Amino acid sequence: MAGTVHATAFAGDGASVTGVDADTVDGTEAADLEESAEIDADIAAHTAVADTHHAKTTSFSELTDTIADGQIPGSIARDGEVHWTDAGAYIYAKNATGLAIKVGYTGSPAPGNNFITFYNGSDTPCGAIEGNHSDGILLRSGGADYAECLARLHEEEEIGPGDVVGLFGDKVSKRTEGAERIMVVSRSPILLGNDPGEDVEDAYERVAFLGQVEVKVCGVVKLGDVIVSSRKEDGTAVAVAPEAVTPGQLHHVLGQALEASEESGVKYVRVLVGLDQGSRALGHRVKNLEEVNGFLQAQNAERTARLASLETQMNERRECHRGNRPGWLALGVVGLAVGTLVHRRR
């Protein structure tokens, strides 16, 4: 009758399991195995490790089947140890080489040639590391953004996924006025950097730097709208048509809406962030200014032409006035002479 193996490690090419302390192994009496001096030595060597990790595996046959199917090279197995605990499997390498994985494919591994597949509690795949057709790998997951851990400006402030935050130095807050940059807290990043460690991680937020992120947006949203901070200091954003972005909103641009919503309240909207979306809004603004400038230039040209016409008319009148001046002068002289003669006759 098959029994259960409690082991601290297994090594070699699968032909033996070290650190055995079970009563039976696949029906073989433990007493028979303990006759081997090698097993006795291994038990003594790994007792301390067993006490530390409370190591436990499944049956011996499952262990050996796994080794055989995985074709663990003997050199790797001999140079390291695998410890099975309630928290999972721990691999310890005695040299600088850790875990090496090779797929059974002769060419360049392609998507679908999985090195590692991750499953959730319902045995549904939730991620994988697989080939990319170029002798490299890709990480497959439902997460859609790259994020980094940034500390809260005020440690007691409540901030959650989807909240719009302002960046102040290397810290974030739901306050956005005066911020150096507008960002958003990620809900499910595919990559997370700047891990501060478990001891202080509660004082940090996972802030999206690049990708698609669900953002708390208030009001109607149209596909392609510019998403800007609502400036209400409550973690929400609003949607603005690209051509309607005001100069005051340019510094508050977060990203571009990748979906539409007719809901007037606050909801999550998928937004593209991190690709200098502010320049897109600025581009529309510049275009509007160029149109206004063109209109003003046309108006100015029209007014310049009218001024030139008025100047021409005034010059013509001046010339006409100058041409008639001698006649008027002669008439004045004659009038003066006549008046003098009349006066003398009296």
C-alpha positions as CSV (number, residue, x, y, z in Angstrom):
1,M,0.0,0.0,0.0
2,A,1.4,3.4,-1.0
3,G,2.4,5.6,1.9
4,T,3.4,9.3,2.3
5,V,6.9,10.8,2.1
6,H,7.9,13.6,4.5
7,A,11.2,14.9,3.0
8,T,13.5,17.9,3.4
9,A,14.9,17.6,-0.1
10,F,15.4,15.5,-3.1
11,A,18.5,15.3,-5.2
12,G,20.3,13.4,-8.0
13,D,18.6,12.2,-11.2
14,G,15.4,10.9,-9.6
15,A,16.7,7.5,-8.6
16,S,16.8,8.4,-4.9
17,V,15.1,10.7,-2.4
18,T,17.0,12.0,0.5
19,G,15.9,13.1,4.0
20,V,13.1,10.4,4.2
21,D,11.5,10.1,7.6
22,A,8.2,8.3,6.6
23,D,7.1,4.9,7.8
24,T,6.4,3.7,4.3
25,V,7.3,4.7,0.7
26,D,5.0,3.1,-1.9
27,G,4.7,0.0,0.2
28,T,8.4,-0.3,1.0
29,E,9.2,-0.4,4.7
30,A,11.1,2.6,5.9
31,A,13.3,0.2,7.9
32,D,14.6,-1.3,4.7
33,L,15.5,2.1,3.4
34,E,17.2,3.1,6.6
35,E,19.6,0.3,6.1
36,S,21.3,2.6,3.5
37,A,24.1,4.5,5.0
38,E,23.6,7.2,2.4
39,I,20.0,7.9,3.5
40,D,21.0,7.9,7.2
41,A,23.7,10.5,6.4
42,D,21.2,12.6,4.5
43,I,18.7,12.5,7.3
44,A,21.2,13.7,9.8
45,A,22.4,16.5,7.4
46,H,18.9,17.8,6.7
47,T,17.3,17.5,10.2
48,A,17.8,21.2,10.9
49,V,16.3,22.2,7.6
50,A,13.3,19.9,8.2
51,D,12.7,21.5,11.6
52,T,12.8,24.9,10.1
53,H,10.6,24.4,7.1
54,H,8.3,21.5,8.4
55,A,8.8,20.2,4.9
56,K,6.1,17.9,3.4
57,T,5.7,16.4,-0.1
58,T,3.2,14.1,-1.7
59,S,4.0,10.5,-2.5
60,F,7.4,9.2,-3.6
61,S,5.9,8.1,-6.9
62,E,4.7,11.6,-7.6
63,L,8.1,13.0,-6.8
64,T,9.9,10.6,-9.1
65,D,7.3,11.0,-11.8
66,T,7.7,14.8,-11.7
67,I,11.5,14.4,-11.9
68,A,11.3,12.0,-14.8
69,D,8.9,14.2,-16.8
70,G,10.8,17.4,-16.1
71,Q,14.2,15.8,-16.9
72,I,16.1,17.7,-14.2
73,P,19.8,17.5,-15.1
74,G,21.7,15.6,-12.6
75,S,24.3,18.3,-12.2
76,I,21.7,20.9,-11.3
77,A,20.0,18.5,-8.9
78,R,23.3,17.5,-7.2
79,D,24.4,21.2,-6.8
80,G,21.1,22.3,-5.2
81,E,18.2,21.3,-3.1
82,V,14.4,21.5,-3.4
83,H,12.4,21.9,-0.2
84,W,8.7,21.4,-0.2
85,T,6.8,23.3,2.5
86,D,3.2,24.3,3.2
87,A,4.1,27.7,1.5
88,G,5.3,26.0,-1.7
89,A,8.6,24.7,-3.1
90,Y,11.9,26.4,-2.3
91,I,14.9,25.9,-4.6
92,Y,18.3,26.4,-3.1
93,A,21.3,26.6,-5.4
94,K,24.8,26.0,-4.1
95,N,26.3,28.1,-6.8
96,A,25.3,31.2,-8.8
97,T,22.8,29.3,-11.0
98,G,19.2,29.0,-9.8
99,L,16.4,27.5,-11.8
100,A,16.8,26.7,-15.5
101,I,13.8,25.8,-17.6
102,K,13.9,24.4,-21.1
103,V,10.9,23.6,-23.3
104,G,10.8,20.6,-25.6
105,Y,11.0,22.6,-28.8
106,T,13.9,22.6,-31.2
107,G,13.3,26.1,-32.7
108,S,12.8,29.5,-31.3
109,P,10.0,29.2,-28.6
110,A,6.8,30.8,-29.7
111,P,3.7,32.1,-27.9
112,G,2.1,28.9,-26.6
113,N,5.4,27.3,-25.8
114,N,5.0,27.9,-22.1
115,F,8.0,27.9,-19.8
116,I,5.7,28.5,-16.8
117,T,1.9,28.6,-16.5
118,F,0.1,30.1,-13.5
119,Y,-3.3,28.8,-12.3
120,N,-5.9,30.3,-10.0
121,G,-7.7,28.3,-7.3
122,S,-10.3,27.1,-9.9
123,D,-7.5,25.6,-12.1
124,T,-8.0,28.3,-14.7
125,P,-4.8,29.8,-16.3
126,C,-4.2,33.3,-15.1
127,G,-0.8,34.0,-16.6
128,A,2.2,32.5,-18.3
129,I,5.8,33.0,-19.3
130,E,6.2,31.8,-22.8
131,G,8.3,32.2,-26.0
132,N,8.0,35.2,-28.3
133,H,9.3,33.9,-31.6
134,S,12.6,35.8,-31.2
135,D,14.6,33.6,-28.8
136,G,13.1,35.7,-26.0
137,I,10.2,35.4,-23.6
138,L,6.9,37.3,-23.0
139,L,4.8,37.6,-19.9
140,R,1.2,36.9,-20.5
141,S,-1.4,38.2,-18.0
142,G,-4.6,40.1,-17.7
143,G,-2.8,43.1,-16.2
144,A,-2.3,46.0,-18.6
145,D,0.1,48.5,-17.1
146,Y,3.5,49.0,-15.6
147,A,3.4,50.4,-12.1
148,E,5.8,51.4,-9.3
149,C,5.4,51.7,-5.6
150,L,5.3,55.3,-4.4
151,A,4.9,56.5,-0.9
152,R,1.8,58.5,0.2
153,L,2.5,62.2,0.9
154,H,0.4,61.9,4.0
155,E,0.7,58.3,5.3
156,E,-2.8,58.4,6.9
157,E,-4.5,59.5,3.6
158,E,-6.9,56.9,2.2
159,I,-6.1,56.2,-1.5
160,G,-7.3,53.3,-3.5
161,P,-7.2,51.7,-7.0
162,G,-8.4,54.1,-9.7
163,D,-7.8,57.2,-7.7
164,V,-6.3,60.1,-9.5
165,V,-3.2,61.4,-7.6
166,G,-0.8,64.2,-7.8
167,L,3.0,63.6,-7.7
168,F,5.0,65.7,-5.2
169,G,8.6,64.8,-5.4
170,D,8.5,61.0,-5.0
171,K,5.3,60.9,-3.1
172,V,1.6,61.0,-4.1
173,S,-1.6,62.5,-2.8
174,K,-5.2,63.0,-4.0
175,R,-4.3,66.7,-3.9
176,T,-3.6,67.7,-7.5
177,E,-3.1,71.5,-7.3
178,G,0.5,72.3,-7.5
179,A,1.5,68.7,-8.4
180,E,4.4,68.0,-10.8
181,R,2.4,65.4,-12.6
182,I,-1.0,63.8,-12.6
183,M,-1.1,60.0,-12.2
184,V,-3.4,57.2,-11.1
185,V,-3.3,54.2,-8.7
186,S,-3.2,50.9,-10.6
187,R,-5.8,48.2,-10.0
188,S,-3.9,45.3,-11.6
189,P,-0.5,46.0,-13.0
190,I,1.3,43.3,-15.0
191,L,4.7,44.6,-13.7
192,L,5.4,46.2,-10.4
193,G,8.7,48.0,-9.6
194,N,10.3,49.9,-6.7
195,D,9.0,47.3,-4.1
196,P,9.7,48.9,-0.7
197,G,9.5,45.6,1.2
198,E,6.8,44.0,3.3
199,D,7.6,46.0,6.4
200,V,6.6,49.4,4.9
201,E,4.5,48.5,1.9
202,D,1.3,49.7,3.6
203,A,2.5,53.3,3.3
204,Y,2.9,52.9,-0.5
205,E,0.6,52.9,-3.5
206,R,1.0,51.1,-6.8
207,V,1.0,54.0,-9.2
208,A,0.7,53.4,-13.0
209,F,3.4,54.8,-15.1
210,L,2.4,53.3,-18.5
211,G,-0.4,51.3,-20.0
212,Q,-4.2,50.9,-19.7
213,V,-5.6,51.7,-16.3
214,E,-9.2,51.8,-14.8
215,V,-9.7,55.4,-13.6
216,K,-12.5,56.9,-11.5
217,V,-14.2,59.3,-13.9
218,C,-17.2,61.5,-13.1
219,G,-19.7,62.4,-15.9
220,V,-20.3,61.3,-19.5
221,V,-17.3,60.1,-21.4
222,K,-16.8,59.8,-25.1
223,L,-14.2,57.5,-26.8
224,G,-11.0,59.5,-27.3
225,D,-11.8,62.2,-24.7
226,V,-8.9,63.7,-22.8
227,I,-9.1,62.6,-19.1
228,V,-8.1,65.4,-16.7
229,S,-8.1,65.7,-13.0
230,S,-11.4,67.0,-11.6
231,R,-9.4,69.2,-9.2
232,K,-11.9,68.2,-6.5
233,E,-9.1,66.5,-4.4
234,D,-11.3,63.4,-4.2
235,G,-9.4,61.1,-6.6
236,T,-11.8,61.6,-9.6
237,A,-11.3,62.8,-13.1
238,V,-13.5,64.3,-15.8
239,A,-13.6,63.9,-19.6
240,V,-13.0,66.8,-22.0
241,A,-13.2,66.8,-25.8
242,P,-9.6,67.3,-27.2
243,E,-10.6,70.6,-28.9
244,A,-12.2,71.9,-25.7
245,V,-9.2,71.5,-23.3
246,T,-8.4,74.9,-21.7
247,P,-4.9,76.2,-21.0
248,G,-5.6,75.7,-17.3
249,Q,-6.4,72.0,-17.8
250,L,-3.2,71.1,-19.8
251,H,-1.2,70.5,-16.6
252,H,-3.9,68.3,-15.3
253,V,-4.1,65.8,-18.2
254,L,-3.9,62.2,-17.2
255,G,-4.6,60.3,-20.4
256,Q,-7.0,59.3,-23.2
257,A,-10.3,57.5,-22.7
258,L,-10.3,54.1,-24.4
259,E,-14.0,53.5,-23.8
260,A,-17.2,55.6,-23.6
261,S,-19.9,55.8,-20.9
262,E,-23.2,57.6,-20.7
263,E,-23.3,57.4,-16.9
264,S,-23.3,60.7,-15.1
265,G,-21.9,59.5,-11.8
266,V,-18.5,58.2,-10.9
267,K,-17.5,54.9,-12.5
268,Y,-14.3,53.2,-13.7
269,V,-13.2,54.0,-17.2
270,R,-10.3,52.4,-19.1
271,V,-7.7,55.1,-19.8
272,L,-4.4,55.1,-21.7
273,V,-1.8,56.8,-19.5
274,G,1.9,57.6,-19.6
275,L,2.3,58.4,-23.3
276,D,2.6,62.1,-22.9
277,Q,-1.1,62.6,-23.4
278,G,-0.7,66.3,-22.4
279,S,1.0,67.0,-25.8
280,R,-2.0,65.6,-27.6
281,A,-4.3,68.0,-25.8
282,L,-1.8,70.8,-26.3
283,G,-1.7,69.9,-30.0
284,H,-5.5,70.4,-30.3
285,R,-5.1,73.7,-28.3
286,V,-2.3,74.9,-30.7
287,K,-4.5,74.0,-33.6
288,N,-7.3,76.1,-32.2
289,L,-4.9,78.9,-31.6
290,E,-3.6,78.6,-35.2
291,E,-7.2,78.9,-36.4
292,V,-7.8,81.9,-34.3
293,N,-4.5,83.4,-35.4
294,G,-5.5,82.8,-39.0
295,F,-8.8,84.6,-38.5
296,L,-7.1,87.5,-36.8
297,Q,-4.6,87.8,-39.6
298,A,-7.4,87.9,-42.1
299,Q,-9.1,90.6,-40.1
300,N,-5.9,92.5,-39.9
301,A,-5.3,92.3,-43.6
302,E,-8.8,93.5,-44.3
303,R,-8.4,96.5,-41.9
304,T,-5.0,97.3,-43.4
305,A,-6.5,97.4,-46.9
306,R,-9.3,99.7,-45.7
307,L,-6.8,102.0,-44.0
308,A,-4.8,102.1,-47.2
309,S,-7.9,103.1,-49.2
310,L,-8.7,105.8,-46.7
311,E,-5.2,107.2,-46.9
312,T,-5.5,107.3,-50.7
313,Q,-8.8,109.2,-50.5
314,M,-7.4,111.7,-48.0
315,N,-4.3,112.3,-50.2
316,E,-6.5,112.9,-53.2
317,R,-8.5,115.5,-51.3
318,R,-5.4,117.2,-50.1
319,E,-4.1,117.5,-53.7
320,C,-7.5,118.8,-54.8
321,H,-7.4,121.4,-52.1
322,R,-3.9,122.5,-53.0
323,G,-4.9,122.9,-56.7
324,N,-7.8,125.2,-55.9
325,R,-5.9,127.5,-53.5
326,P,-4.7,130.1,-56.1
327,G,-8.2,130.8,-57.4
328,W,-9.6,131.3,-53.9
329,L,-6.6,133.6,-53.2
330,A,-7.2,135.8,-56.3
331,L,-10.9,136.0,-55.5
332,G,-10.1,137.2,-52.0
333,V,-7.7,139.9,-53.4
334,V,-10.3,141.1,-55.8
335,G,-12.9,141.3,-53.1
336,L,-10.6,143.3,-50.9
337,A,-9.8,145.8,-53.7
338,V,-13.5,146.3,-54.6
339,G,-14.3,147.0,-51.0
340,T,-11.5,149.6,-50.7
341,L,-12.7,151.5,-53.8
342,V,-16.3,151.6,-52.6
343,H,-15.1,152.9,-49.2
344,R,-13.1,155.7,-50.9
345,R,-16.0,156.8,-53.1
346,R,-18.1,157.4,-50.1
